[in-house]
Amino acid sequence: SADGTHASALSNGIGSLTIRNDIRTHLEYLQKDSRVKSFSDVNTTPIFTEAVRREVLRSSANLKGNHNKTPFSQYGLLAGDINGQSADPRIFFNVSAPSSTFICGSQGSGKSHSLNCLLENCLIPCRVNALPSPLTGVVFHYDTFASDTGGSPCEAAFLSSNPDIKVRVLCAPTNIAQIKRIYAKLPRITIEELRINESDLNTQRMLGLMAVQSIQGTMPLYLHVVIRILRELRIEQQTKATTFDYGRFKQMLNAETMTEGQLAPLRQRLETLESFMVQKQAKSYDMFNPSKKPNGQATKDKEKNGKQGIGNSWAPKLKQAKHLTVVDLSCPCVTPEMACSLFGICLSLFLEQESSIGRVVALDEAHKYMNDSAECQSLTDALLSTIRLQRHVAARILISTQEPTISPRLLDLCSVTIVHRFTSPDWMDALKKHLAGASRWAEKLNDYDTNNAEEDIQKGSGIQPLILRNTDITASLFALIVTLETGEALLFAPSAVIGVKKNIKSAFSSYMKEDAVKEGSQSGCGCFVKEPGISRGSAQSADMNGSEHGKTKGNDWKNNSNRPGHELTRLHDDGLIRLGPRVLMVRIRKRVTTDGGRSIMAS
């Protein structure tokens, strides 16, 4: 019986010890990863201030090489705070981290200027940025005001005024002479026709160029035939490991029996497709006159003229850093729907290349070609997919448009929104529905958030967000927006880091140092461990509910006062102040290249 009692006690002790070890192990996996918290969050912020940069660099230097990457290795001056509450008003754009920026405002408010300042930060090493590894970029431009006697270049092309950057303009073959005249006044610009190789075509791009998605109602019979042939060709390509063969596609189409009424729209769509293909490849087989051979002399003439015999190259090379490609489809023969289809193909060709060089994608004056058409929706979906995958494709997305209503879904996903002057209440309603800092939820947090912001800035260093005393935040913001001067803007970026709290002594530095602890305080997953409710060396056991004799319950760790690592998990626990559901009032910096967007005034 005594032996049984001892055996029972021993069994209970072992069981309690096992339970306690289980709790300890499980809680280790529930800790916040200080390494992710300290470096990843700060490194990926799209916007930061000088006070933040200094504090992060100082704290990083104290780690003595525990981290290989230097925070904020690439950044550029974006704007200055004009709220008047900061000794250092500088606001920087983080070039290192993939991000997405939405810029809106009325004509002449400065939105294209903001877009080009961001492009300068990404492409041109200069006195207002730190850019040891410049990016490569593409800009999509379409102007409805295009004729044989008028037209204006894309403002992004004025970056060519810097001799270190290479600018290439791809245009519609039907407007190349006029495009050359329009861009003739700009230095160091290469003009090429937009030509797509048949090897760059695939099933999805073929359907997009033939505007299958734009068909409303019942799909015509000939398109069902086209889809079936494309499916058969894809199986053949997968089997033989070959690329798309446009001549083979037309041969298979010609073998089908179609009426003249079906051939007419098919001919129209194929001619639209072929107008942007390499002519030698497009005319390799004439399905409407199979006995006619391709015009050999015309083909020779095309090849003599330069690059019409091959399509445009999208493959990045190391020397293509600081390269900007402007796809300018301004042409009377190109509709907005056609432009969207071609932009979608160019976007996928640009992003599918190997990503050893960071990339920036910009849409200039997007309201001129993004409408309610199916082609526009396809382009929007491609942009949304790119934004969702921006970390994996090393992309920075910049969208400039007059109307924030063109795609509310883009507003939802963009990490930064820059709002220039406008006067439309409808546009304000769109922002209210899709921006945290302009929503009805921000109104409920206004008093609490304002008090905390004032306290943080008074005790720390950084930039003071706008303090809106009016209970109707939307009305207050709209009153500010309509009175903004050219170049001024409201900046919304919830993840932006705008200041450093000084009431927590070396908070960020101490937080970072926790990550360097290795012996006795780090689990297999790299989490900082602190035992909840169990003092070191204690032989007390925990029951099934996680409680100790005379101690707090194990599930009390959920409360702020008892949970593990409480001192490191409070609001702004790393000593950095984030913008959150607040807004900054800023003035965008001057350009370092030629400003091509100045208004033309009557003399």
C-alpha positions in Angstrom: 0.0 0.0 0.0 2.9 2.3 0.9 4.5 1.4 -2.4 1.3 2.0 -4.2 1.0 5.5 -2.6 4.5 6.3 -3.6 3.9 5.0 -7.1 0.7 7.0 -7.4 2.5 10.2 -6.2 5.3 9.6 -8.6 2.8 9.0 -11.4 1.0 12.2 -10.6 4.2 14.1 -10.4 5.4 12.8 -13.8 1.9 13.6 -15.2 2.0 17.1 -13.8 5.5 17.7 -15.1 4.4 16.5 -18.6 1.4 18.8 -18.6 3.6 21.7 -17.4 6.1 21.0 -20.1 3.3 20.8 -22.7 2.0 24.2 -21.7 5.5 25.7 -21.8 6.1 24.3 -25.2 2.8 25.3 -26.6 3.1 28.9 -25.3 6.5 29.2 -26.9 4.8 28.7 -30.2 2.2 31.4 -29.3 4.8 34.1 -28.6 5.2 37.0 -31.0 8.3 36.5 -33.1 10.4 39.5 -32.1 12.6 39.1 -35.2 9.6 39.4 -37.5 8.1 42.2 -35.4 11.2 44.3 -35.3 12.7 44.0 -38.7 10.1 42.8 -41.1 7.4 45.3 -40.0 9.8 48.2 -40.2 11.6 47.1 -43.3 8.3 46.7 -45.3 6.7 49.9 -44.3 6.1 52.0 -47.4 6.4 55.4 -45.7 8.7 56.5 -42.9 10.2 59.7 -41.4 13.7 60.8 -40.7 13.3 60.3 -36.9 12.3 56.7 -37.6 15.2 56.1 -39.9 17.7 57.4 -37.4 16.3 55.3 -34.5 16.1 52.1 -36.6 19.6 52.5 -37.9 21.0 53.2 -34.4 19.2 50.2 -33.0 20.3 48.0 -35.8 23.9 49.0 -35.4 23.8 47.8 -31.7 22.9 44.3 -32.8 26.5 43.6 -33.8 25.7 41.7 -37.0 22.8 39.6 -35.8 20.9 40.6 -39.0 22.4 40.6 -42.4 20.1 43.2 -44.0 20.4 46.9 -43.3 17.0 48.5 -42.8 16.0 51.2 -45.3 18.8 50.4 -47.7 16.9 52.1 -50.6 14.6 55.1 -50.1 13.8 58.5 -51.5 12.5 61.8 -50.4 8.8 62.0 -51.2 7.3 65.0 -49.4 7.4 67.2 -46.4 4.8 67.6 -43.6 3.0 71.0 -43.7 1.1 70.5 -40.5 3.8 72.6 -38.8 4.2 70.4 -35.7 7.6 68.8 -36.6 11.1 70.1 -36.5 12.1 67.7 -39.3 9.2 67.5 -41.8 10.8 65.0 -44.2 8.8 62.0 -45.4 10.5 59.2 -47.3 9.2 56.5 -49.7 10.7 53.0 -49.0 12.0 51.8 -52.4 13.3 48.5 -51.0 9.9 47.1 -50.1 7.3 46.2 -52.7 4.2 48.4 -52.3 1.3 49.9 -54.1 0.4 53.6 -54.3 -2.9 55.1 -55.5 -2.8 58.8 -56.6 -5.9 60.8 -57.4 -6.9 64.4 -57.9 -8.3 66.9 -60.4 -6.5 68.1 -63.5 -3.6 70.4 -62.5 -3.6 69.4 -58.8 -0.2 67.6 -59.0 -0.9 63.9 -59.3 1.3 63.3 -62.4 4.1 65.3 -60.6 3.7 62.9 -57.6 3.9 59.9 -59.9 7.1 61.1 -61.5 8.7 61.9 -58.2 8.1 58.3 -57.1 9.5 57.1 -60.4 12.6 59.2 -59.9 13.0 57.7 -56.4 12.9 54.2 -58.0 15.0 54.7 -61.1 17.5 57.5 -60.7 20.3 57.7 -58.0 20.3 61.4 -57.1 20.8 63.8 -54.2 17.3 63.2 -52.8 17.5 59.4 -52.5 19.7 56.5 -51.5 19.5 54.0 -54.4 22.5 51.6 -54.7 20.4 49.2 -56.8 18.1 51.1 -59.2 14.9 49.5 -60.5 13.6 49.0 -64.0 10.1 50.3 -64.9 7.2 50.4 -67.3 4.6 53.1 -67.7 1.3 52.7 -69.5 -0.1 55.8 -71.2 -3.0 56.5 -73.5 -4.2 59.9 -74.5 -7.6 60.4 -76.2 -6.4 63.7 -77.6 -4.3 62.3 -80.4 -4.2 63.4 -84.1 -1.9 64.1 -86.9 -1.4 67.7 -85.8 -1.5 67.4 -82.0 -0.6 65.4 -79.0 1.6 65.5 -76.0 4.2 63.1 -74.6 3.8 61.0 -71.5 5.2 63.1 -68.6 7.2 60.1 -67.4 9.3 60.3 -70.6 10.8 63.6 -69.3 12.9 61.4 -67.0 15.2 61.1 -70.0 16.5 64.6 -69.1 18.8 62.7 -66.7 21.6 61.2 -68.8 21.8 58.1 -66.6 18.4 56.8 -67.4 17.4 55.0 -70.7 13.8 55.6 -71.9 12.2 53.5 -74.6 8.7 54.3 -76.0 6.6 51.6 -77.5 3.8 52.9 -79.7 1.0 51.7 -82.0 2.4 50.9 -85.5 -0.4 53.1 -87.0 1.0 56.2 -85.2 4.7 55.8 -85.1 5.5 58.8 -87.3 3.4 61.2 -85.1 4.9 59.7 -81.9 8.4 60.3 -83.2 7.4 64.0 -83.8 5.8 64.3 -80.4 8.9 62.9 -78.5 11.5 64.5 -80.8 12.1 67.3 -78.3 13.1 64.9 -75.6 16.7 63.7 -75.4 18.0 60.1 -75.5 14.6 58.4 -76.2 14.2 55.3 -78.4 11.0 54.9 -80.3 9.8 51.4 -81.3 6.6 49.9 -82.7 4.8 47.7 -80.2 5.3 44.2 -81.8 4.3 41.0 -80.0 6.1 37.8 -80.9 4.0 34.7 -81.6 6.1 33.0 -78.9 4.8 35.5 -76.4 1.2 34.6 -77.2 -0.7 32.0 -75.2 -4.3 30.9 -74.8 -5.2 33.6 -72.3 -3.6 36.4 -74.3 -5.1 35.3 -77.6 -8.6 35.4 -76.0 -7.9 38.8 -74.5 -6.7 40.3 -77.8 -9.7 38.9 -79.6 -11.9 40.5 -77.0 -13.7 37.3 -76.1 -14.5 38.6 -72.6 -16.3 41.7 -74.0 -18.9 39.5 -75.7 -22.3 40.1 -74.0 -24.9 37.4 -74.0 -24.5 34.3 -76.1 -21.1 33.8 -77.5 -20.9 33.5 -81.4 -20.3 30.1 -82.8 -17.0 31.0 -84.4 -15.6 32.0 -81.0 -16.5 28.5 -79.6 -14.5 27.1 -82.5 -11.6 29.4 -81.7 -11.6 28.4 -78.1 -11.6 24.7 -79.0 -8.7 25.1 -81.4 -6.7 27.0 -78.8 -7.4 24.2 -76.3 -6.1 21.6 -78.9 -3.1 23.7 -79.6 -2.3 24.0 -75.9 -2.4 20.3 -75.5 0.0 20.0 -78.5 2.3 22.6 -77.0 2.4 20.8 -73.7 3.2 17.5 -75.4 5.9 18.8 -77.7 7.3 21.5 -75.4 6.9 24.2 -78.0 5.6 27.8 -78.0 2.5 29.2 -79.7 2.5 28.9 -83.5 0.2 31.5 -85.0 0.4 30.1 -88.5 -0.7 26.7 -87.2 -3.6 28.4 -85.4 -4.8 29.9 -88.7 -4.4 26.7 -90.6 -6.6 24.9 -88.1 -9.1 27.7 -88.3 -9.2 27.4 -92.1 -9.9 23.7 -91.9 -13.2 24.5 -90.1 -16.4 25.1 -92.1 -17.7 28.6 -91.4 -20.3 30.8 -93.2 -19.4 34.2 -94.6 -21.4 35.8 -91.7 -19.1 34.0 -89.2 -15.9 34.8 -91.2 -16.5 38.5 -91.3 -16.2 39.2 -87.5 -13.4 36.6 -87.2 -11.5 38.4 -89.9 -11.9 41.7 -88.1 -10.6 40.4 -84.8 -7.7 38.6 -86.4 -6.7 41.8 -88.3 -6.8 43.7 -85.0 -4.5 41.1 -83.4 -2.1 41.0 -86.4 -1.8 44.8 -86.4 0.3 44.4 -83.2 2.2 41.3 -84.1 5.5 40.8 -85.9 4.3 41.1 -89.5 6.5 38.3 -90.8 4.9 36.0 -88.3 1.4 37.3 -88.7 1.5 36.9 -92.5 3.1 33.5 -92.6 -0.2 32.0 -93.6 -3.2 33.7 -95.1 -6.2 31.7 -94.1 -8.6 33.8 -96.2 -6.5 33.2 -99.3 -4.4 30.1 -98.7 -3.0 29.9 -102.2 -1.4 33.4 -101.9 2.2 33.4 -100.7 3.5 36.1 -98.3 4.8 39.2 -99.9 8.6 38.5 -99.9 9.6 42.0 -100.9 7.5 43.5 -98.1 9.0 41.2 -95.6 12.5 42.1 -96.7 11.6 45.8 -96.5 10.3 45.3 -93.0 13.5 43.6 -91.9 15.7 46.3 -93.5 13.9 48.9 -91.4 15.2 47.5 -88.2 13.3 45.5 -85.6 10.0 44.8 -87.4 11.3 41.3 -88.0 11.3 40.5 -84.3 9.1 41.5 -81.4 10.0 43.8 -78.5 12.3 42.4 -75.9 11.1 42.3 -72.3 13.9 40.2 -70.8 15.7 42.1 -68.0 19.4 42.3 -67.9 21.6 43.8 -65.2 22.4 46.7 -67.4 18.7 47.4 -67.8 18.5 48.8 -64.3 17.6 52.5 -64.7 15.6 51.6 -67.8 12.1 52.9 -68.3 9.7 51.6 -71.0 6.7 53.8 -71.8 3.9 52.0 -73.6 2.2 55.0 -75.3 -0.9 53.7 -77.3 -2.2 57.2 -78.1 -3.6 56.8 -81.6 -6.9 57.5 -83.3 -7.0 53.9 -84.4 -6.7 52.5 -80.9 -9.7 52.4 -78.7 -9.6 52.5 -74.9 -10.7 48.8 -74.8 -7.9 47.8 -77.2 -5.4 49.8 -75.1 -6.5 47.9 -72.0 -6.1 44.6 -73.7 -2.6 45.5 -74.9 -1.6 46.9 -71.5 -2.6 43.7 -69.9 -0.4 41.7 -72.2 2.6 44.1 -71.7 2.1 43.9 -67.9 2.2 40.1 -67.9 5.3 40.1 -70.3 7.1 42.6 -68.0 6.3 40.7 -64.8 6.9 37.1 -66.0 10.6 37.8 -66.6 13.2 36.8 -64.0 13.1 39.2 -61.0 16.7 39.8 -60.2 16.1 43.5 -60.6 13.3 45.3 -58.7 10.4 46.5 -60.9 8.0 49.4 -60.8 4.7 49.5 -62.8 3.0 52.8 -63.3 -0.4 53.7 -64.9 -0.5 57.4 -66.0 -3.9 59.1 -66.4 -5.7 55.8 -65.9 -9.1 57.4 -66.1 -8.6 57.9 -69.8 -8.7 54.3 -70.7 -10.1 52.4 -67.6 -13.9 52.2 -68.0 -16.6 49.7 -67.5 -15.7 47.5 -70.4 -14.7 43.9 -70.1 -11.2 44.6 -71.3 -10.8 47.2 -68.5 -12.0 44.7 -66.0 -9.4 42.2 -67.2 -6.7 44.9 -66.7 -8.0 45.7 -63.3 -8.0 42.0 -62.3 -4.4 41.7 -63.5 -3.4 44.8 -61.4 -5.2 43.4 -58.4 -3.4 40.1 -58.8 0.0 41.9 -59.1 -0.7 43.9 -55.9 -1.6 40.7 -54.0 1.6 39.1 -55.3 3.8 42.2 -55.1 6.2 40.7 -52.5 6.8 37.7 -54.7 7.2 39.5 -58.1 9.3 42.4 -56.6 6.9 44.9 -57.9 5.9 48.5 -56.9 2.6 49.6 -58.4 1.8 53.3 -59.0 -1.6 54.3 -60.2 -2.4 57.9 -61.1 -5.9 58.9 -62.0 -8.3 61.8 -61.7 -11.2 59.8 -60.4 -10.9 57.5 -57.4 -14.1 55.8 -58.6 -12.5 54.0 -61.5 -11.8 50.9 -59.4 -12.7 50.9 -55.7 -11.0 47.5 -55.4 -7.7 49.1 -56.2 -8.2 51.6 -53.4 -9.0 48.7 -51.0 -5.6 47.0 -51.6 -3.2 49.9 -52.2 -0.9 50.4 -49.2 -0.5 54.2 -49.8 -3.1 56.7 -51.1 -2.2 60.3 -52.1 -5.2 62.6 -52.5 -4.6 65.9 -54.3 -7.2 68.6 -54.7 -10.7 67.8 -56.1 -14.1 69.3 -55.6 -16.5 66.4 -56.3 -18.5 65.1 -53.3 -19.0 61.8 -55.1 -15.2 61.3 -55.1 -15.2 62.0 -51.4 -17.9 59.4 -50.9 -15.7 56.8 -52.7 -12.8 57.6 -50.4 -15.0 57.4 -47.3 -16.0 53.8 -48.3 -12.5 52.5 -49.0 -10.0 54.4 -46.8 -9.6 53.7 -43.1 -8.6 57.3 -42.4 -11.8 58.7 -44.0 -14.3 56.1 -42.9 -17.0 56.3 -40.3 -14.9 54.0 -38.1 -12.2 56.7 -37.9 -14.9 59.1 -36.6 -15.6 56.8 -33.7 -11.9 56.6 -32.8 -11.2 60.3 -33.4 -11.1 61.5 -29.8 -9.2 58.5 -28.5 -6.7 58.5 -31.3 -6.1 62.2 -31.2 -5.3 62.2 -27.5 -2.9 59.3 -28.0 -1.3 61.0 -31.0 -0.7 64.2 -29.1 0.8 62.4 -26.1 3.1 60.2 -28.3 4.5 63.1 -30.3 5.0 65.3 -27.2 7.0 62.6 -25.6 8.8 61.4 -28.7 10.0 62.7 -32.1 8.4 62.5 -35.5 5.5 64.0 -37.5 2.2 65.0 -36.1 -0.9 63.6 -38.0 -3.8 66.0 -38.7 -6.0 66.5 -35.7 -9.6 66.8 -36.8 -11.7 68.2 -33.9 -14.9 68.0 -35.9 -16.9 64.9 -35.1 -17.7 64.6 -38.9 -14.3 63.5 -40.2 -15.5 63.3 -43.8 -16.7 66.9 -43.8 -13.4 68.0 -42.3 -11.3 66.1 -44.8 -13.4 67.3 -47.8 -13.0 70.9 -46.6 -9.2 70.4 -46.5 -9.1 68.7 -49.9 -10.9 71.4 -51.9 -8.5 74.0 -50.5 -5.3 72.2 -51.2 -2.8 74.0 -53.3 -1.0 72.5 -56.3 1.5 69.9 -55.1 -0.2 69.5 -51.7 -1.9 66.3 -50.7 -3.4 64.2 -48.0 -1.5 61.0 -47.4 -3.2 57.9 -46.1 -1.0 54.9 -45.2 -2.0 52.9 -42.1 1.3 51.0 -42.0 3.5 54.1 -42.3 5.8 54.7 -39.4 5.8 58.4 -38.5 7.6 58.8 -35.2 9.5 57.4 -32.2 8.3 57.3 -28.6 10.8 58.5 -26.1 8.9 57.6 -23.0 10.0 54.0 -23.4 13.8 54.2 -23.0 15.4 52.7 -26.0 12.3 50.7 -26.6 13.0 49.7 -30.2 16.6 48.9 -29.4 15.7 46.7 -26.5 13.0 45.0 -28.5 15.5 44.2 -31.3 18.1 42.9 -28.8 15.6 40.3 -27.6 16.0 38.7 -31.0 19.7 38.2 -30.3 19.1 36.1 -27.2 20.1 32.6 -28.0 21.0 30.6 -24.9 18.2 29.5 -22.6 15.6 31.9 -24.0 14.9 30.9 -27.6 12.7 28.1 -28.8 13.1 26.1 -32.0 10.9 28.6 -33.9 13.0 31.6 -32.9 10.4 33.0 -30.3 11.4 34.8 -27.2 10.2 32.6 -24.3 8.9 33.7 -20.9 7.3 31.2 -18.7 3.8 32.3 -17.6 2.8 31.9 -14.0 5.8 29.5 -13.2 8.8 30.9 -11.5 12.2 29.6 -12.5 13.3 26.6 -10.3 9.9 26.1 -8.9 8.8 22.5 -8.3 5.1 23.4 -8.2 3.0 21.5 -10.6 0.2 22.7 -12.9 -3.2 21.0 -13.1 -5.1 20.2 -16.3 -6.6 23.8 -16.3 -3.1 25.2 -16.2 -3.3 26.6 -12.7 -0.8 26.5 -9.9 -1.3 26.2 -6.2 -1.8 29.7 -5.1 -1.0 31.1 -8.6 -3.0 32.6 -11.4 -4.7 30.4 -14.0 -2.7 29.5 -17.0 -5.4 30.9 -19.4 -4.9 34.3 -17.8 -2.0 34.9 -20.2 -4.7 36.2 -22.6 -5.1 39.3 -20.3 -2.6 42.1 -20.9 -1.4 42.0 -17.3 -0.5 38.3 -17.3 0.2 37.2 -20.8 3.7 36.2 -21.8 5.9 39.1 -23.0 3.3 41.6 -22.0 5.9 44.4 -21.9 6.7 43.7 -25.5 3.2 43.4 -26.9 1.4 46.6 -26.0 0.2 49.2 -28.5 3.3 50.7 -30.1 5.3 48.3 -28.0 8.4 48.7 -30.1 8.5 52.4 -29.5 7.5 53.3 -33.0 4.4 55.4 -33.9 2.3 54.2 -36.8 -0.1 56.4 -38.8 -3.0 53.9 -38.5 -6.4 55.4 -39.3 -5.0 58.9 -39.4 -3.8 61.2 -42.2 -0.9 63.4 -43.0 -1.0 66.8 -44.8 2.1 67.0 -47.1 3.7 68.9 -49.9 5.3 66.7 -52.6 8.9 67.6 -53.3 10.3 69.2 -56.5 11.4 67.0 -59.4 15.1 66.4 -60.1 14.4 65.9 -63.8 12.6 68.2 -66.2 8.9 68.9 -65.3 6.9 68.3 -68.5 3.5 68.8 -66.9 3.4 72.6 -66.5 0.2 74.2 -67.7 0.3 76.1 -71.0 -0.9 79.7 -70.3 -2.1 82.3 -72.8 0.5 85.0 -73.5 
